[in-house]
Amino acid sequence: MKKYDFYIVPTPIGNLGDITLRAIDVLNSVDLIACEDSRNTQKLLNHFNIKTKCISYHKYNEHERIEKIIEFLQSGKSIALVSDAGTPLICDPGSVIVKELRKNGFSITALPGANAVITLLSQVSREDEEFSFVGFLPKTQNQIENIIKNYSTSDLIFYESPNRILNTLNIIKNIRPTAKIAFGRELTKVFEEVVIDSVDNVINHLEQNIIKGEFVVLIFRSSENIEQLKLQKRIKLLQDKGFSAKDISIILSELYSINKNEIYKLVIGK
């Protein structure tokens, strides 16, 4: 098996049995494991009798760890990067060090493994393979509203915390009252739950239950006049570029064979 300087190793998102044989082998063979929280990682290592030393690497010390990690690799040793659960760099630390290591010519590889988004999507039927993943939603209502509106023509998937989930669902309901929602929580664990229903019914379900565990949420694309929504997105794109209502009407009419007067009315809000 080819040897690398730096390994990106996914860890289970719940069920420890989901770790791969190759991940165990790599964690055993490297000289050092960089992890978010050594207490969490140590539980995993103890379970598989892995004795490799750990060093903390999280979003608050990413930059200050760069020099130490590069010096360690320059001495001919190898490192594995893990997050507390799931795949590093996917809403988890790692991007900073990977960028620096590639810049400095170190060899890097990533192992396949657990990811909550794919775990949910693989058990939810959709119209096609296209989806948009935006990580964790921003904090302000206005920012969340903009994301929901901008992605209304595609299946939108994101992470959400248990203390924010109801507020976020109510924002979705205000913008898209007929939206269809799928969510997964406690995925791969004993109390795994996947629910697919209208946004109203999902809210009612959660209000009647204890809300625990991080959520993965899917908003299905709008089935109401998809072409109209696409046209509105194109109009907004051109507006953001500074085009006038007249110019937008001419451009979109030529590109998509739509009556320019209809486009003009949409642009000026009539």
Long-range contacts (C-beta under 8 A, 24 or more apart in sequence): 2-109, 3-78, 4-78, 4-107, 4-108, 4-109, 5-73, 5-78, 5-79, 5-101, 5-106, 5-107, 5-108, 6-73, 6-78, 6-79, 6-80, 6-81, 6-97, 6-98, 6-101, 6-106, 6-107, 6-108, 6-109, 7-78, 7-79, 7-80, 7-81, 7-108, 7-109, 7-110, 7-111, 8-80, 8-81, 8-87, 8-88, 8-89, 8-94, 8-98, 8-108, 8-109, 8-110, 8-111, 9-80, 9-81, 9-82, 9-88, 9-111, 9-113, 10-82, 10-83, 10-86, 10-87, 10-88, 10-111, 10-112, 10-113, 10-114, 10-115, 11-41, 11-44, 11-82, 11-83, 11-84, 11-85, 11-86, 11-113, 11-114, 12-44, 12-85, 12-114, 12-188, 13-85, 13-86, 13-114, 13-115, 13-116, 13-119, 13-187, 13-188, 14-85, 14-186, 14-187, 14-188, 14-189, 14-192, 15-188, 15-189, 16-44, 16-47, 18-113, 18-114, 18-188, 19-44, 19-48, 19-113, 19-114, 20-111, 20-112, 20-113, 22-111, 23-111, 23-113, 24-48, 24-50, 26-80, 26-111, 27-52, 27-80, 27-82, 28-52, 29-78, 30-77, 30-78, 30-79, 30-80, 31-72, 31-77, 31-78, 31-79, 32-72, 32-77, 32-78, 32-79, 32-80, 33-79, 33-80, 33-81, 33-82, 34-65, 34-69, 34-79, 34-80, 34-81, 34-82, 34-97, 35-81, 35-82, 35-83, 35-84, 36-82, 36-83, 36-84, 36-92, 36-93, 37-84, 40-84, 40-85, 41-82, 41-84, 44-82, 52-80, 57-81, 57-93, 57-94, 57-97, 58-93, 59-93, 62-93, 62-96, 62-97, 63-96, 65-97, 66-96, 66-97, 66-100, 69-97, 69-101, 70-100, 70-101, 70-104, 70-106, 73-101, 73-106, 85-114, 86-114, 86-115, 86-116, 87-113, 87-114, 87-115, 90-115, 90-117, 91-135, 91-136, 91-159, 114-188, 116-159, 116-184, 116-187, 116-214, 116-216, 117-157, 117-216, 119-184, 119-187, 119-188, 119-216, 120-157, 120-182, 120-183, 120-184, 120-187, 120-194, 120-216, 120-218, 121-157, 121-218, 123-184, 123-194, 124-182, 124-194, 124-196, 124-218, 126-155, 126-220, 127-155, 127-221, 130-154, 130-155, 131-155, 131-156, 131-157, 131-218, 132-156, 132-157, 133-157, 133-158, 134-158, 135-159, 136-160, 136-161, 137-164, 137-168, 141-171, 144-168, 144-171, 145-171, 145-175, 148-172, 148-175, 148-176, 148-219, 149-175, 150-233, 151-219, 152-176, 152-221, 152-222, 152-229, 153-221, 153-222, 153-226, 153-229, 153-230, 153-233, 154-221, 155-218, 155-219, 155-220, 155-221, 156-218, 156-219, 156-221, 157-216, 157-217, 157-218, 157-219, 158-216, 158-217, 159-214, 159-215, 159-216, 159-217, 160-214, 160-215, 160-216, 160-217, 161-214, 161-215, 162-211, 162-212, 162-213, 162-214, 162-215, 163-211, 165-206, 165-211, 165-215, 165-217, 166-203, 166-206, 166-207, 166-211, 168-217, 169-199, 169-202, 169-203, 169-206, 170-203, 172-199, 172-219, 173-199, 173-200, 173-203, 176-219, 176-222, 178-224, 179-219, 179-220, 179-222, 180-219, 180-220, 181-217, 181-218, 181-219, 181-220, 182-217, 182-218, 182-220, 183-215, 183-216, 183-217, 183-218, 184-215, 184-216, 185-212, 185-213, 185-214, 185-215, 185-216, 186-212, 186-213, 187-216, 189-213, 231-256, 231-258, 231-263, 231-266, 232-266, 235-263, 235-266, 235-267, 239-267
